[in-house]
Amino acid sequence: MRVNARPVKGKANREIIKWLSKKLGTPGSQIRIVAGLTSSVKVIAIIGMNETGFIEAIRQQETVVS
C-alpha cells in the first residue's frame, strides 16, 4: 500500500485506517495499528475479521491510497 499523506502527527496512519475501513466495510474503531506507528511497516489488527476474510476483501480492491 502506498500512502500519499505525510507521516506528520499520525496523519498517514489515520489515512490507512480510513482506507481500510472503507474498503472492508468495517468501522474505523475496529481497526488498530498494533505495531509500526512510526515505521513504514505496520502490523494491523481488525476486530471481527479473520485473515481469510481480510485477504478476500483486499483482493477485490485497488491498493493505492489517494
N, C-alpha and C positions, 0 to 999 in steps of 0.2 A: 504494500500500500504506500502510496506517496501522498504526503500532506502538504498543501500549499501554505497553510497557516504558519506563521513564525512561532518558534518554540519560546515564546515570551509569556511568563506568568501562567503557564499551563494552557495557553490558547490552543496549541496543536493537540494536546491530549483531549481537550473538550471537543475539538472537531472530530477526532477519531471516535469518541463515544457517540456524538451526534450522528455521524455517518452510519456507524454500526446499528444504532437504534432504529434509524430509518430503514435501512436495508433488511434488518432482521425482524422488524415489526415488534421490537422489544422496548419497553420503556428504558430511558437512559439510566434511571435509578437502579436497574437490574444489571448494569454493565460497570465493571470496575477494572481499572488498570492496577494490577496487584504487584507488578514489578516493572521497573524500567521507566519510571516517571520522567527522568531526565536523560534517558537513553533513546537511541533510535530503534532499539529492540525492546518490544513490550511483551508482557505476559498479561493476558486479559481473561477475566472470569465473567461469564454470563450466567446469571442465576436463572434456572428453569430451562436451560438448553444444554443438551449433551453435544459431544464433539461431532457426531454424525449429523445431527440437525444443523449445526453451525456450518459444516463443510458443504452440505447440500444447499443451504441458503446463500452462501457466499458464491458458490459456483454459478449461480443464476444471475449474479450481479457483476457490474464492472468493478475494477479495483483501483480507480483513481478518485481521490477526494478533491473536489474543487472548492 
